[in-house]
Amino acid sequence: MTTVVKGIYDGKTLKLLEPLELTRPHWVDVTLHEAVEADEMERARRRDRILGYAGIWLDFSDEDWANMRAMVTRTTNFFPAREMNW
């Protein structure tokens, strides 16, 4: 089986851009492509931060979601203009 996972090597560390869920050791071949521009590195860093933050929601229980819905509903009641169709 072969799996391709993109990553960025910054001269010191190889950072995978997606997780690998492996249970056993595997052989790895590393192929380097063109250099990454600075703005691409920043986009990759932002993506990591966003996905890390979004991952928090994965651990929410049904009770947590119910509490969140209740808080959002209460908050919209403070701002009745939000319910208007502009």
N, C-alpha and C positions, 0 to 999 in steps of 0.2 A: 504494500500500500504506500502511496506517495501523497503527501499533503503539502501544499504550498502555503506558507504563512509569510506575509510581508513584515518587514521590520526596518529599523534604522540603526546603523552603526555610526556612532559619533566620534570615533577615534579611540574610544576606551571601552564602551559598553554596547552590546547588541540588545536593542529594545524591540521586542515583538509588538506589533500593532494589534494583535488579536490573541486571545488566550489559547493555550494548548491544553487539552484535557487528556493527558496520557497516563496510563496506569503502569506502564513498563518503560524501561530505557529503549531508546530508538537511535539508530544511526542518523546523523544529520549531515547534509551537504550545504555549504554556504556559498551562494553565488552573489557577487557584488555587481550592482548595476551602476547607472550614472550617479553623479554626486547629487545630493539633495540641496536644494536652494534654501536659504534662511527662512523664507516665508512658509515653505513646506514643513520645515522643522517646527515652526511656531504653530501651524495648523495641527500637526500631529500631537504636540503638547496640549493644545486646547481640547482636542478630541479625547485624549486620555483623561483630562480633568472632568470634562462633561460626562463621559461614560462612568467615571468613578462616582460622580455625584448621582447619576441616574441609577446606579446599582443599589443605592440606598433603598429605593422603592421596591426592589425585588424581595426584600426581607419583611415587608409589611404583612401583617396578619389581616384576616378579615375584619377583626375588631379595629385595627389601626386604620384601615380604609374607611370604616364606618365613622370613626372619630374625625378623620380628615374631611369627609363629606359634610359632616355636621358643622365643622368649623367654617368651611367655605360657604355653606348656606347661611350661617349666622352673619358672616362678614358681608355678604351681598345685601342683607337686610339693613346694614348700616348705610348703604349707598343705593337708595331706591332709584336714582337716575340711571344706574347701570341696567335696569330692567327695561328702559325705554328703547324703542327702535329708532335709531338716529337715521 
